[in-house]
Amino acid sequence: MFRHGKEDVFQQFSNDVLSKVEILTLSKDSYEKLTMIKRDLNLDFDDAYQFKIAKEYGLEIITMDRDFNKVKDKIRVKFIEGIV
């Protein structure tokens, strides 16, 4: 946005959205478990991270990524179809 001179649009977006968003992160100890999740469930880093966040916080993953078929028995996963 900055590159295209749209700082005002960025500021409006920030004001509208960021107050309604909570950013979750893993504890330092949980990062060590990501390699085990990768190995045991055959997930790449970002999928393993999302899986661990969902598991720790009791969240459901809503995704189009079929790799989450591997964990649908461990966490709640809702698959959505692509937009036509």
C-alpha positions as CSV (number, residue, x, y, z in Angstrom):
1,M,0.0,0.0,0.0
2,F,2.8,2.4,0.8
3,R,4.5,1.8,-2.5
4,H,1.4,2.9,-4.3
5,G,0.8,5.9,-2.2
6,K,-2.2,4.4,-0.4
7,E,-1.2,5.1,3.2
8,D,-4.7,6.3,4.0
9,V,-6.2,3.0,2.9
10,F,-3.7,1.1,5.0
11,Q,-4.6,3.3,8.0
12,Q,-8.3,2.8,7.5
13,F,-7.8,-0.9,7.2
14,S,-5.7,-0.9,10.4
15,N,-8.3,1.1,12.3
16,D,-11.1,-1.1,11.1
17,V,-9.6,-4.6,11.5
18,L,-6.8,-4.7,14.0
19,S,-9.0,-3.8,17.0
20,K,-11.1,-6.9,16.2
21,V,-8.2,-9.3,15.7
22,E,-6.4,-11.3,18.4
23,I,-2.9,-12.6,17.4
24,L,-2.1,-16.0,18.8
25,T,1.3,-17.5,19.1
26,L,2.9,-20.6,20.5
27,S,4.8,-20.8,23.7
28,K,8.5,-21.3,23.4
29,D,8.1,-24.9,24.6
30,S,5.6,-25.6,21.9
31,Y,8.0,-24.7,19.1
32,E,10.1,-27.7,20.0
33,K,7.1,-29.9,19.3
34,L,6.7,-28.7,15.7
35,T,9.4,-31.0,14.5
36,M,7.7,-34.0,16.1
37,I,4.4,-32.9,14.5
38,K,6.1,-32.6,11.1
39,R,7.6,-36.1,11.5
40,D,4.6,-37.8,12.9
41,L,1.9,-36.2,10.8
42,N,3.9,-35.3,7.7
43,L,2.9,-31.6,7.7
44,D,5.0,-28.8,6.5
45,F,6.0,-26.0,8.9
46,D,3.0,-23.6,8.4
47,D,0.5,-26.5,8.6
48,A,2.2,-27.9,11.7
49,Y,2.1,-24.4,13.3
50,Q,-1.6,-24.0,12.5
51,F,-2.4,-27.4,13.8
52,K,-0.5,-26.7,17.1
53,I,-2.2,-23.3,17.5
54,A,-5.6,-24.9,16.9
55,K,-4.9,-27.7,19.3
56,E,-3.6,-25.5,22.1
57,Y,-6.4,-23.0,21.9
58,G,-9.2,-25.4,21.1
59,L,-9.9,-23.8,17.7
60,E,-11.2,-25.2,14.4
61,I,-9.3,-24.8,11.2
62,I,-11.3,-23.7,8.2
63,T,-9.3,-24.4,5.1
64,M,-9.1,-25.5,1.5
65,D,-5.8,-27.3,2.2
66,R,-6.4,-31.1,2.0
67,D,-3.2,-31.8,4.0
68,F,-5.4,-31.2,7.0
69,N,-7.2,-34.5,6.3
70,K,-4.2,-36.0,8.2
71,V,-5.3,-34.3,11.4
72,K,-9.1,-34.2,11.2
73,D,-9.3,-36.9,13.9
74,K,-7.2,-34.8,16.2
75,I,-8.7,-31.3,15.8
76,R,-11.8,-29.9,14.3
77,V,-11.3,-29.1,10.6
78,K,-13.8,-27.7,8.2
79,F,-13.0,-27.9,4.5
80,I,-14.4,-25.3,2.1
81,E,-14.6,-25.6,-1.6
82,G,-12.9,-23.2,-4.0
83,I,-14.6,-20.1,-5.3
84,V,-15.8,-20.6,-8.9
